[in-house]
Amino acid sequence: MKRLAIIGGVLALIAVGGFLLYQRYWYYLPGIVGNLRDPVAAYHDVTWAQGPAEAPAGERPPNIIVIVADDLGFNDITFNGGGLAGGQVRTPNIDAIAQQGVSIDQGYAANATCSPSRAAIMSGRYPSRFGFEFTATPQAFSRYLSHGGRDALHQPIFHEERVAQMPAEQDMGMPASETTIAEVMQGQGYHTIHIGKWHLGEAPSMRPEAQGFDESLGFMAGAAMFLPPNDPDTVNAQLPFDPIDRFIWANLPYAIQWNGGQRFRPRGYLTDYFADEASRAIEANRNRPFFMYLAFNAPHTPLQATRADYEALSSIPDHTERVYAAMIVSLDRAIGRVMQTLRDQGLDENTIVIFTSDNGGAWYVGLPDLNRPYRGWKATFFEGGIRTPFFARWPGHIAAGSHIRGPATHMDIFTTAAAAAGAPTQPQSDGVNLLPYLTGQQNGVLQRRLFWRSGPYRVVRDGDWKLQVSETPDRVWLFDLANDPTEQHDLSAQQPERVAAMRAMIEAQNANLPPPLWPALLEGPVRIDVPLNTPWSEDQEYVYWSN
């Protein structure tokens, strides 16, 4: 009996210990399950499909490369008057796209988070038109984030009642019924290439190779490791104050896929690897028109830099800022590598290069100046969350150093690229063909009305007036961007009639939209003027972001 009691006690201790370990570390399970279900193979080369041995005679349509950074802050690039660490970190290659082409000074993301913005780039439509309202995230991720911020004045809200409505994670993406820019390009005889981040669904019908891309190299989820955390060539900066970061480090693989095959380890630092492969793909297609969607995952978390880039920035004392700055250096170098390949292959003058970011810099990184001079972050519709670099370069067609006031948006990339390829007008597009403005055939301000929405948080820009309507907290902000581009002075109390008229615009825009493809499980507070690692105070303005 005594022996049985001892055995029972040991088993009870094991059970209690296991339960406690599960309670503490359960959020590691998605990564463990994913690696068991889809193991990561060793590195192997990929072979890009080779175009013709010789270029066809006569004129051919321009190649088009769309380069998208991930969570790039407006102030991260020196062309915008910024640069990290007080301007110490230069971005000459990104700057050169604008200096040798055009800057759209009021360039906007279609949404303030990853997936919907990318859906807008791919489709040329407001993603809410087909229910793509929220970023695709695992349920476990949303559930874990709901436990964060316990020292905050305002707590996250997890909607348990909506869990039953959630589709499988792989089915959270852009419907196959949407016509993508890659499909339009294929119809015009272009070879289409995706490299980098996708984040538009993992189901077979939603993957790049099913959405118009002839070849695809990258990862399907919202982020990836740049190097294994224990690699001797990497310097890591983890953010202990951020539950998003903790989940990422627990679950992200260092892995990519080639044309939907088994995941495998890339070669070296991921930003450099994507640039190398983009260069190889350009070389393979130098004799035929190609469309390339090059979606870097930098500087999105996890914050990882190469040791060489980190050590070259010894003048930056803060470790996190130094790692982040080193990631910007590598991103700029990677873009320079791609641009040099175009020159080496004699394709420079017949290639349109468009550069942007999916949204503004993230509040959860903990660096205060990423979007300066604008207020707001990723996951807000203040200018800092949606104002992005928007550059285009096409030598001989776009005048070097030119500027367009805008406003322009991600949807315009679809419409502009389609027009450059000679495709018929796409009647379903919400975008504007910017080519006449880019090439100087048309001048003036683009007169348009733009909308943004995430759950009950909705925004309209009408001319230079911008109205933000929030349900949690229940308030509105009205700004005159012509005189107040950084949104310092809320005029809603002084102009109730304008507020009412612009509310009516939002209601009309949303009247016939379908419900979201999946519900928002989580609503979380995001402060407008300070990053996540700043202590809360009563006077800080905030919004609740639905996802």
Secondary structure, DSSP 4 states (H G I P E B T S, - for coil): -HHHHHHHHHHHHHHHHHHHHHHHHGGGHHHHHHHHHSPPBPP----PPP--SSPPSS--PPEEEEEEESS--GGGSGGGT--HHHHTS--HHHHHHHHTSEEETTEE-SSSSHHHHHHHHHHSS-GGGGT--S----HHHHHHHTT--TTSSS--EE-GGGGGGPPPGGG-S--TTSPPHHHHHHHTT-EEEEEEE--S--STTTSGGGTT-SEEEEESSS---SS-TT-TTEEEE--TT-HHHHHHHHH--S-BEETT---B--SSSHHHHHHHHHHHHHHHTTTS-EEEEEE--TTSSSEEEEHHHHHTTTT---HHHHHHHHHHHHHHHHHHHHHHHHHHTT-GGGEEEEEEESS---GGG--TTTTTTS---TTS-SHHHHB--EEEE-TTTS-TTEEE---EETHHHHHHHHHHTTPPP-TT------HHHHTTSS-S----EEEEEETTEEEEEETTEEEEEETTTTEEEEEETTT-TT-----TTT-HHHHHHHHHHHHHHHTTPPPPSS---EEEEEESSS-TTSPP-TT--EEEEE-
